[in-house]
Amino acid sequence: MTQIPSKTDILAFIADNPTQSAKRDIARAFGIKGADRVLLKQTLREMAAEGHLAKRRSSYRDAAKLPPVSVLEVLEADSDGDLYARPLEWNDALPPPRILMALRSGDPALGTGDRILARLTETPGEAHAYMARMIRRIGSNPQRILGIFRAGSEGGRVMPIDKGSDRQFVISAGATGGAKDGELVEAEQTGPKGRMGLPKARIVTRLGDPAGPRAVSLIAIHQHGIPDHFPDAVVAEADAAKPVDIKGRTDLRGLPLLTIDPADARDHDDACYVDAHDDGTFTIWVAIADVAHYVTPGSELDREARQRGNSTYFPDRVVPMLPDTLSGDLCSLHEGVDRPCIAVAMKVDADGNKTGHTFHRAMMNSVASLTYEQAQAAMDGTPDAQTEPLLETVITPLYAAYAALARARAARQPLDLDLPERRIELDDDGKVTAVNFKDRLDAHRLIEEFMVLANVCAAETLIAQKVPLLFRVHEEPSPEKLDALREVAAASGLTLAKGQVLKTAHLNRLLSQAQGTDADELINLATLRSMTQAYYNADNFGHFGLALRNYAHFTSPIRRYSDLIVHRALIAAHGWGRDGLSPWDIEHLNDTAKMISDTERRSMAAERDTTDRYLAAFLSEHVGAEFTGRISGIARFGVFVKLDGTGADGMIPIRNLGSEYFHYDAETQTLMGADSGQIIGLGQRATVRLTEATPVTGGLIVELLELDGRTQPKGPTAGRGKPPRFRQGAAKKKSASTARKVNRIRKAK
């Protein structure tokens, strides 16, 4: 009898021989014949079931690797013009690998959505996992285009609204779908370039007047594929929901819990109360809407909420995760009505350190629904009729507990970025009337600290009970991003320590150095850009930004599906009912984490695009005006300037920078003039003139007038020569001078 190879030996063979991974290849390599092939087949099946191998037709491969020849879908080119692709066959439980396309001169031009057969080569140590060379194109998914229809004598054209897109699509007479000139439409590409050199498309949806009231957010909703219509079955389930009975719940209706929210809040999902003790300690109560009672596993409401992942907020509307019957009524903790909740009582000492906590499935009744401004005004000595009766017994203890938590926060040193949030104000017709920055009050910080502590308690409880959950994960910055941040800091004469385990305290020290200097905003932005994006995961990798080891979202189940999962986990952990985590929830926890991380990014992109379009609409009446700002981004195709006052980003196309050619340096994020050796980098002060504002795309084009107080020369672009040697030497000398300055600062500290 032949010895069957171990699973380790089989994996090693497949890794070394990716083109010989069929069962017969493996049998031949290990000399397995006859009846022993049955045992080998059984071993391979076990390895596939355990996730070590993935079967692909009659061959096996490492589940974490792609076969050497794979079918790929082409993605959009990045800002540097590099083309990437994704595998069409992949294990969804793992993040897909990054694949860089290596196109040769004879390859056809590829577009987003094209499907190709490609040969892959692994690229260890690179930012991408594979390099792909195209074998042949095998088809494409029709590209969807959102744009403005311009009617012509034989059909018309669609002008895409995507910022930076200048490609038009030809619409034949029979493919207009009845669209009228100037309407916003969605089109689908139907063919390659025609006689006029433009790709063909047909109109599939008419969306109306792009300049109409509230059209801006509708464009973003449609462009990003955010579901904004609830199916009838979902609405029927929500409408059938009834108020909750107190049976089996802790009665907290005697506690003066209250909500503190923005003045335009659409829902109220958290309430709080503080019991201040004579010994200087506190019991902080945080009560969260019991959404899990209404949205049960496997229901129509549950499936729709999971698909949406979260609510999406725009200046003029909200696309909710749950129908308004629940989000705006039965689940919302309105003043003066009984509402079901899951509450946590957190005991903290005089220095804000948590000493214990307990969870309760309860019934509450809010004594007041306050705005942040109301609560702050009351604490600052100007209470109104609603807050005056609550000031001594309810509001003052809240702020006393917050002061204790602030001391604990200062000791923990979470990342302390100072990035004001914009507020776009609209009139009744949806026109922008003002762009301001939101005030940061102690009332905002108070609620944030209470919610962070409650989220920590939820994570700690579920870890202790060994119940599956979704963690909110924020990993530390990559070495490459930290090096880029150090470059920006060094150029500003500041320093970020190197050669030690990075902590948020080190970044806070850098932010403190910059505070009050010209580099303040730049360093805050550069630090933000160095951060990784937070996401959800069934495994706990900690939260770097908050400097917390255990963190899960628990406090917003009306607008985040992740929080609903954590609520179900708490229900299961405490045995509170049958509406806790289901076996399906647990089995698909990783899939859910990936899905809602993606929907969160989708919402963020839609909200950002909407803000850009509103800002472009607001500034469109100021074309020709001059603005001051600071360079906030450098790319191969141009420079971005963040304008003072509005925070809008205007772009200077590289062809408009001046009378010479500029060389782009990705490593230092700078441009250098080919003739003068002039360096344009992040953080420089700039005066610009607004030359173009396009509300439908959100694009702002500006002309550079002055840089660091010096007038920028005008004239035709020169050739692409290298910067003169004496200029290169001057640049290196300046870099060395900056390094010496950094060293002096480091020694002085």
SEGU-658675 format. One record per residue (C-alpha): x, z, y. Coordinates in steps of 0.1 Angstrom, whole numbers, plus 5000, padded with zeros to 4 digits. Each point is the difference from the previous one (the first is absolute). Layout:
// SEGU-658675
XZY
...
***
This chain:
// SEGU-658675
500050005000
501449905034
500450275026
497449955028
501850035034
499150295023
497949945031
503050055022
501949734981
497149765004
499850065037
503749955004
499849674981
497149875022
501850105032
503149814989
498149704986
496949955022
499549644987
500050124963
497250265001
497549864974
499550204968
501949744980
503050025024
500150384997
499749984962
502849744997
502350205023
499650314978
499949824966
496450114992
498349794973
497050004978
497750304999
502250195025
498649765027
496750204997
501950325009
501649825030
496749875012
498650364998
502950135020
499649735027
496350095003
500850375004
502549915027
497449795018
497350284998
502550255014
500749775029
503749934991
499249634994
497549755012
498849734977
499949655014
498549764976
502350014969
502950185017
500850345013
501850125032
500950315019
496850115018
501950085031
501749665001
498849645005
500749724975
502849765011
497349735006
496950125018
497049885019
500250125036
497749995031
501749925033
499550265027
500349965038
503549965015
501450315016
501150025037
503549864990
498449704983
500950114965
497449914973
498950254974
497749984970
498250234976
499549984962
496549904989
500550204967
500950355007
499250364988
497850135029
501150364993
503549915014
500849865034
500749634998
503749895004
501149835032
501049634993
502049795025
499549634998
503349804999
498849655010
502249694996
500149705022
498049794975
497250264996
496649935015
498850215029
498150304988
497150185017
498350344997
497950004967
501949734982
500650074963
503349904985
501950024968
503450155008
503250114983
500950365009
503450165003
500350385004
501850115031
501150374996
501050185032
498049765022
496850085020
498249764977
499850034962
500249634991
501149675014
497749714991
500749634997
497049774998
499549794968
496849845011
496850065020
497050074978
497250045025
498850235028
497250235011
498249855029
501350155032
497450165023
500349955037
498250195028
499949795032
498249835028
498249674991
500749715024
497549724995
501249635000
498649664995
500650014962
499750374992
502450215019
502850254996
500550384994
502450185022
501150324981
499750335019
503050164982
502650105026
503049774998
498249734980
500149665017
498949794970
496649835002
497749884972
498049685000
496350024991
498349684989
496549915012
498450124968
501850334998
499050175033
497350214985
497949945032
502650195022
499849945037
502949955024
501650335009
498550214971
502150244980
500149884964
501650064967
501449694983
501649934967
502949764995
499049714979
503049784999
503549925012
500949825032
497949705009
500649695022
500550225031
502650224983
497650304999
498650174969
496349964992
497450274998
496350064998
497950265018
498550264977
498650265025
498849995036
500650335019
498749925035
501450035035
503650144999
499650135036
496750174993
499550385003
501850194973
501449694985
503550144999
499450254973
497949764980
502949764999
502350274986
497450114975
499549654987
503749905002
501250294980
497249994975
498650355007
496650044983
497450075028
496749964981
498850254975
498349844969
496350094995
500850224969
502450215021
497550055029
497350094975
502150274984
500950145035
496349995011
499050194968
502350295008
498450345008
501250315018
501950244977
498750334987
502150315004
499750104964
503450064984
501849995034
501750265021
497950075031
502249965031
497149955024
500850335017
503549885010
500149855035
501749684988
500249725026
501249645003
502449875025
500249625003
500549715024
497149955024
499249664983
500250144964
497749824976
500250274974
500950374996
501750074967
502050325008
499150345015
502150315006
499850375007
502750275003
499650374992
502850185020
501050334984
501350315018
503449984983
500749665016
499249794969
497249754997
497649854976
499549635009
496949844986
499949624997
496749854987
499949634990
496949794993
499150004963
499849624996
500750034963
496550144995
498549675012
502649754989
500450064963
502449824976
498849664988
497149975025
499449705022
501150215030
503250104982
500949644991
499449885036
501950295015
503049944977
500049635009
499950085038
502650284996
499450145035
498049955031
501549765026
499750105037
499949765030
499550075037
496449874998
498950074964
500850164967
499949844965
499150314980
501050084964
496650144993
496549895013
498950175032
497350204980
502950204986
502949965025
497950065031
497450244986
499950184966
503850044997
500750055037
500450375011
497549985029
499350305022
497250234989
499249854965
500950114965
502749784984
501850024967
503850045002
503150084981
501850285020
503450164998
500850355013
503750015009
501850335008
503049975023
502350275014
500950055037
502749734998
497649744985
501350024964
497349954974
499750304977
497049894979
496949784999
496749964980
497649704997
496250035000
497249754995
497750115027
497249955025
500750035037
498249965033
502149895031
499550215031
501249735023
501349645001
502750005027
502349735014
503750065003
499650015038
497350264998
502050234978
503149965022
498150065032
498550324986
503450134990
501549905034
497450225018
497249755008
497450044972
496749825002
496550124990
500749914963
503550154997
499750325021
498050204974
502649894973
503250065021
500950354990
498850024964
500649644988
502249795022
502750265010
500750094963
500549634992
502749975026
501650334989
500349874965
501349675013
502850185019
501150164967
499949674981
502049845028
502850264994
500049914963
500149635009
503050055023
501950174972
499049724975
501049725025
497749714991
500849675017
499050045037
499449655014
498649965035
498049674999
496950015021
496949844986
498249735019
496450025009
498249675008
496850065021
497249744998
496849945020
496649944984
500849634996
503350074981
502249915030
503250205004
499850225032
503150214996
503050064977
501250365000
502050244978
498150284983
500850365011
501750224974
498350345003
500750324982
496549954986
501249694982
503150184986
497950304989
497749784978
503049814987
501850324989
496950144983
499449674981
503749974989
499950364987
496749934981
501549684985
503050214988
497650254984
498249724981
503249864986
501450344990
496750104983
499849684979
503750014991
499650364988
496949904980
501749694986
497149785011
500849645009
499849905036
501149765027
502950115021
500749885035
503649894997
502549935028
503549924987
503150045022
501549705018
502349764981
503750005008
499749665016
497350115024
502050325009
503049795007
497949785023
498750315018
503650135004
500949665016
497150045026
501050365006
503749915005
499149725025
498150275020
503050244999
498250234975
500950114965
498350044966
502050214976
501449814969
501350114966
497450274992
496550024984
497649885026
497550245013
497349975026
501950255021
502949755004
497549745013
498450265023
503550075014
500449635009
496649995016
500850315020
503349845013
497949705012
497250205016
499849945038
502649724999
499549635004
500449974962
497150244992
497349744991
502549784983
501350284977
496550104991
499149644991
503249954981
499550324980
496549904992
501249664988
502650164978
497250194981
498649884967
496349944998
497950294985
498049924970
497950164972
501450074965
499150194969
503650134999
501350255026
503049885020
499450235030
499249935036
503249955020
498549975035
498150324997
502950174981
497650114973
500650004962
496349994990
497449815020
496749834992
497249875023
497050234996
498450035035
498349665006
497949894970
497549825022
502649755011
502750004973
499549954963
503250194992
498450325013
497049944978
502249984970
501750335010
496550165004
499149894965
503250144987
499250345017
496549994985
501549944965
502750275005
497450275010
497349894975
497549955029
497949734984
499949664982
500949805031
503750074997
502749764989
498849764972
502149884971
499949655017
501250155033
503050164982
500849684980
500049785031
501750255024
503049775005
497849705006
498050195025
503150125018
501249645004
496649875010
499450255027
503649985013
499349635004
496650045017
501650255024
502649755010
497349735004
498150235024
503150085020
500849635004
496449925010
500050295026
503449885013
498849645004
496950115018
502050215024
502249705007
497149785007
498350255023
503350045019
500449625003
496449985013
500750275025
503249845012
498749655001
498750065035
503650095011
501849684989
502849945026
500550375007
503350184996
500450304976
502850244992
500750114964
502650064974
501349774972
498450134968
500849734975
502549724993
499449714977
501549664993
497249835018
499850235031
499950345017
497250255002
499550205032
497750314999
498350005034
499750325020
496550125006
498149834972
502650014972
499349644992
502749794984
500849675018
502349754983
502749805017
500649684978
503749964995
499949665016
498950175032
502750265002
502349825024
502549725004
502050054968
499550024963
499750364985
501450104966
497950244980
501750304982
497650164976
502350294992
500350135036
496649865011
501649825029
500249655015
503349875015
500349715025
502149714987
501549945034
500150335019
500150244970
497150195016
498550254976
496250064998
499150314980
497350264994
499250245028
501149795029
497850025031
498449665008
497849855027
497849724988
497349775012
496949954979
499749624994
497449994972
497350234985
497949884972
497250254991
498949814968
503550054984
501250315019
503149815011
501850085033
502949775012
502250135028
502949865020
503150215004
500950065037
502450294999
501950194974
501450345008
499549925037
501949674998
498349665007
499949784969
501449655005
497749704995
500749654988
499949794968
501250144968
503749924992
501549914967
500550244971
503650085005
501650334991
500350265028
503449965018
502750214985
500550215032
496350084999
500250094963
502950235008
498150165029
497150064977
502250164974
501750215027
496650115012
499150104964
503250204997
499350175033
496650104988
501550144967
502550215020
497150135022
498150104968
503050184986
500450205033
496350104998
500450104964
503150215007
498350175030
497250114978
***
